[in-house]
């Protein structure tokens, strides 16, 4: 292994959610996107079901995705009674502010040999691999999971048997230091070396 634990620690601990309003218009290449997706493909997967699937939105597809999101948000928010034009416009413009948006999807094992949560855990591991890859490449990213997206039956370009699990926004940014905190790990561990 060529990475030191210090390098791994730095990569993991410097990963941040970076939002589309922070992105600039510098290009993310297709090669970089392919590398990010290839790293997603190496996530842990019980019984090798590899349940992760992705839809890559680029170019004009970003505006179409934004319009679809704005319409779906409006429909859901009107039904729930909490619609705001400001929020609708955020959904419309987030994809337009991005260089790439990935539809994160899951395809269950056809034989259902695993519980759904295990396959979702594998998808989440794939997303973490993408997030760390983006951090290493200087690409800002974040995973958004609005209910109206996750519950949509007509997510754009989705294949039969796939279920959308959210959107992964990506864009270059100026890499300003973003603060983050975690509560102490000591508060989350029980050590034991005795029988029970």
C-alpha positions in Angstrom: 0.0 0.0 0.0 1.5 3.3 -1.0 -0.6 5.7 1.1 0.5 6.4 4.7 -2.0 6.4 7.5 -1.4 10.1 7.8 -2.5 10.6 4.2 -5.6 8.4 4.7 -6.5 10.3 7.9 -6.1 13.7 6.2 -8.3 12.6 3.3 -11.1 11.2 5.5 -11.1 14.0 8.0 -11.0 16.7 5.4 -14.0 15.5 3.5 -16.9 18.0 3.6 -20.3 18.6 2.1 -19.7 21.3 -0.5 -22.9 22.8 -1.9 -23.6 24.0 -5.5 -23.7 27.7 -4.5 -20.0 27.3 -3.7 -19.1 25.8 -7.0 -17.2 27.7 -9.8 -17.5 26.9 -13.5 -14.2 25.0 -13.8 -14.6 21.8 -15.8 -14.7 18.3 -14.3 -13.5 16.0 -17.0 -15.1 12.8 -18.1 -12.0 10.9 -17.0 -12.4 12.3 -13.5 -16.0 11.3 -13.4 -15.1 7.8 -14.6 -12.5 7.5 -11.9 -14.9 8.6 -9.2 -17.5 6.1 -10.5 -14.9 3.3 -10.8 -13.9 3.9 -7.1 -17.6 3.7 -6.2 -17.7 0.3 -7.9 -15.1 -1.0 -5.4 -17.3 -0.5 -2.4 -17.8 -3.4 0.0 -20.7 -5.6 -1.1 -22.1 -8.6 0.7 -22.5 -11.6 -1.6 -21.1 -9.4 -4.4 -24.6 -8.1 -5.3 -23.0 -4.7 -6.3 -26.4 -2.9 -5.9 -25.2 0.6 -6.8 -26.3 2.2 -10.0 -25.8 5.8 -11.3 -27.3 8.2 -13.8 -24.8 10.9 -15.0 -26.3 14.3 -15.7 -24.1 16.7 -17.7 -24.5 19.6 -20.0 -28.1 20.4 -21.0 -29.3 17.5 -18.9 -28.5 19.6 -15.8 -31.1 22.3 -16.7 -33.7 19.6 -17.5 -33.0 17.9 -14.1 -33.4 21.3 -12.4 -36.8 21.9 -14.1 -37.9 18.4 -13.1 -36.8 18.9 -9.5 -38.6 22.3 -9.3 -41.8 20.7 -10.6 -41.6 17.7 -8.3 -40.9 19.9 -5.3 -43.8 22.2 -6.2 -46.2 19.2 -6.5 -45.1 17.7 -3.2 -44.9 21.0 -1.3 -48.4 22.1 -2.5 -49.8 18.8 -1.3 -48.1 19.2 2.1 -49.0 22.9 2.4 -45.4 24.2 2.8 -44.5 25.5 -0.7 -42.1 28.4 -1.1 -40.9 29.9 -4.4 -37.5 30.4 -2.9 -37.1 26.7 -2.2 -38.5 25.8 -5.6 -35.8 28.0 -7.3 -33.1 26.4 -5.2 -34.1 23.0 -6.6 -34.2 24.5 -10.1 -30.8 26.1 -10.0 -28.7 23.6 -7.9 -28.1 21.4 -11.0 -27.3 24.4 -13.1 -24.7 25.5 -10.6 -23.0 22.0 -10.8 -20.7 20.5 -13.4 -22.2 17.1 -12.9 -25.0 15.5 -10.9 -25.2 11.8 -10.3 -28.5 10.1 -9.7 -27.7 7.6 -7.0 -29.7 4.4 -7.5 -30.0 1.0 -6.0 -30.9 -2.3 -7.8 -31.8 -5.0 -5.4 -30.4 -8.5 -5.8 -33.1 -10.3 -7.9 -33.0 -13.2 -5.6 -33.3 -11.0 -2.5 -30.6 -13.0 -0.7 -29.9 -9.9 1.5 -32.1 -7.6 3.5 -32.7 -4.2 1.9 -30.7 -2.4 4.5 -27.5 -4.3 3.6 -27.8 -3.3 0.0 -28.5 0.3 1.0 -25.4 0.1 3.2 -23.4 -1.0 0.2 -24.8 1.9 -1.9 -23.8 4.3 1.0 -20.3 2.8 1.0 -20.1 3.5 -2.8 -21.2 7.1 -2.2 -18.5 7.5 0.5 -15.9 6.2 -2.0 -17.1 8.9 -4.5 -17.0 11.6 -1.8 -13.5 10.7 -0.8 -12.4 10.6 -4.5 -13.9 14.0 -5.1 -12.1 15.4 -2.1 -8.8 14.0 -3.4 -9.5 15.6 -6.8 -10.4 19.0 -5.4 -14.1 18.6 -6.4 -16.8 19.7 -4.1 -19.7 17.4 -3.6 -22.7 16.5 -1.5 -25.5 13.9 -1.3 -29.0 15.2 -1.3 -32.0 13.0 -0.4 -35.3 15.0 -0.8 -38.3 12.7 -0.2 -39.9 13.7 -3.5 -36.8 12.4 -5.3 -36.4 9.2 -3.3 -40.1 8.4 -3.7 -40.4 9.4 -7.4 -41.6 6.6 -9.7 -40.6 8.7 -12.8 -37.0 9.7 -12.0 -35.4 10.7 -15.3 -33.7 7.9 -17.3 -34.2 5.4 -14.4 -34.3 1.7 -15.5 -36.8 -0.9 -14.4 -35.8 -2.3 -11.0 -33.7 0.7 -10.0 -34.7 2.8 -7.0 -33.4 6.4 -6.7 -31.6 7.1 -3.4 -30.8 10.7 -4.0 -28.6 13.1 -5.9 -24.8 13.6 -5.8 -23.9 17.2 -6.8 -20.4 17.9 -8.0 -18.5 21.0 -8.9 -15.1 22.6 -8.6 -14.7 25.1 -5.8 -12.1 27.4 -4.3 -11.3 25.0 -1.5 -11.7 27.4 1.3 -11.3 25.6 4.7 -14.7 24.5 5.9 -14.9 23.9 9.6 -16.3 20.7 10.9 -16.5 19.1 14.3 -17.2 15.7 15.7 -18.0 14.8 19.3 -15.2 12.7 20.9 -15.0 9.1 19.7 -14.5 8.1 23.3 -18.1 8.8 24.0 -19.1 6.3 21.3 -17.1 3.3 22.3 -17.3 0.5 24.8 -14.0 -1.5 25.2 -14.2 -4.9 26.7 -11.8 -7.7 27.2 -13.7 -9.8 29.7 -16.2 -12.6 29.1 -19.9 -12.0 29.6 
